[in-house]
Amino acid sequence: MEKDQKVRSQFRGGSSAIVANTSEKPNVIAAKLQALSPKYNSVMNHIRIHLPELFPSLNKVVFLDDDIVIQTDLTPLWDIDMNGKVNGAVETCNGEDKLVMSKRLKSYLNFSHPLISENFNPNECAWAYGMNIFDWKL
């Protein structure tokens, strides 16, 4: 995959961002490719960061991606006590499907950068961006 120009052109960072060696399993390489996908790096994908500015009169938001299918009442999400936390989300490192449920920060962040390595744990769980609760009425 690393030598395929078409595959490399689809992802940010080119081949230097995708480290493939004999010790990595195919699902690890796939997770790295997914993390580097422009879908996850686009500005619009991170619009949720600006929700307080876009909706200053709101104190709490249940944010769902456009591909979420709602099959039940979401009222219990609204009633979750966030205990002073601003963001609530679903972890993506615990579950039966190890390919899908194995996302840790090291898959998404560049830990060779000193600010990242000093402030984040690479083995910390990442979270699913598709369902978030934001509570900024602290």
VENBELUR-V773368 format. One record per residue. RES is the residue in one small letter. SS is DSSP state (~ for helix, > for strand, _ for the rest). PHI is phi in degrees with one decimal (none if undefined). PSI is psi as a letter, one per 40 degrees, with the letter a starting at -180 (NA if undefined). Layout:
[[RES,SS,PHI,PSI] [RES,SS,PHI,PSI]]
//
This chain:
[[m,_,none,d] [e,_,-62.8,d] [k,_,-89.2,e] [d,_,-79.6,h] [q,~,-61.0,d] [k,~,-63.9,d] [v,~,-65.8,d] [r,~,-60.6,d] [s,~,-68.5,e] [q,_,-79.3,e] [f,>,-124.5,i] [r,_,-66.9,i] [g,_,88.7,e] [g,~,59.6,a] [s,~,-69.8,d] [s,~,-66.8,d] [a,~,-83.0,e] [i,_,-105.7,h] [v,_,-97.5,h] [a,_,-112.5,h] [n,_,-140.3,i] [t,_,-67.6,e] [s,_,-84.8,e] [e,_,-92.2,h] [k,_,-81.3,i] [p,~,-54.7,d] [n,~,-69.5,d] [v,~,-70.1,d] [i,~,-62.8,d] [a,~,-61.9,d] [a,~,-64.0,d] [k,~,-64.9,d] [l,~,-62.4,d] [q,~,-62.5,d] [a,~,-63.6,d] [l,_,-89.9,e] [s,>,-60.2,h] [p,~,-56.4,d] [k,~,-55.7,d] [y,~,-89.9,e] [n,~,-103.9,e] [s,_,-71.3,i] [v,_,-61.8,d] [m,~,-64.9,d] [n,~,-67.0,d] [h,~,-106.9,e] [i,~,-60.5,d] [r,~,-58.2,d] [i,~,-62.3,d] [h,~,-97.0,e] [l,~,-55.3,d] [p,~,-61.0,d] [e,~,-75.1,d] [l,~,-72.4,d] [f,_,-130.5,g] [p,_,-63.6,d] [s,_,-83.1,e] [l,_,-91.7,i] [n,_,-105.5,d] [k,>,-145.4,i] [v,>,-140.8,h] [v,>,-100.2,h] [f,>,-106.6,h] [l,>,-123.6,h] [d,_,-62.9,i] [d,_,-71.8,e] [d,_,-102.0,e] [i,_,-80.7,h] [v,_,-105.7,h] [i,_,-91.2,h] [q,_,-120.2,e] [t,_,-156.4,i] [d,_,-66.5,h] [l,_,-94.9,e] [t,~,-52.7,d] [p,~,-59.3,d] [l,~,-63.2,d] [w,~,-64.1,d] [d,_,-87.1,e] [i,_,-64.8,h] [d,_,-80.3,h] [m,_,-84.2,e] [n,_,50.2,f] [g,_,82.3,e] [k,_,-82.5,i] [v,_,-86.9,d] [n,>,-124.7,h] [g,>,-121.2,h] [a,>,-153.7,i] [v,>,-92.4,h] [e,>,-65.8,i] [t,_,-121.2,f] [c,_,-132.0,e] [n,_,-128.6,h] [g,_,157.0,i] [e,_,-73.4,d] [d,_,-81.3,g] [k,_,-67.0,d] [l,_,-71.3,d] [v,_,-79.4,d] [m,_,-99.2,f] [s,_,-134.3,f] [k,_,-84.4,h] [r,>,-122.0,i] [l,~,-57.9,d] [k,~,-63.0,e] [s,~,-77.7,e] [y,_,-118.6,d] [l,_,-110.9,i] [n,_,-89.7,g] [f,_,-78.9,e] [s,_,-80.9,e] [h,_,-81.5,h] [p,~,-61.2,d] [l,~,-64.7,d] [i,~,-71.2,d] [s,~,-65.8,d] [e,~,-80.1,d] [n,~,-115.6,e] [f,_,-132.3,i] [n,_,-96.9,h] [p,_,-61.3,d] [n,_,-93.8,e] [e,_,-66.5,i] [c,>,-63.8,h] [a,_,-83.7,i] [w,>,-133.2,i] [a,>,-76.8,h] [y,>,-76.6,e] [g,>,-73.2,e] [m,>,-143.6,h] [n,>,-133.3,i] [i,>,-115.9,h] [f,>,-113.6,h] [d,>,-131.4,h] [w,_,-114.8,f] [k,_,-95.6,f] [l,_,-58.9,NA]]
//
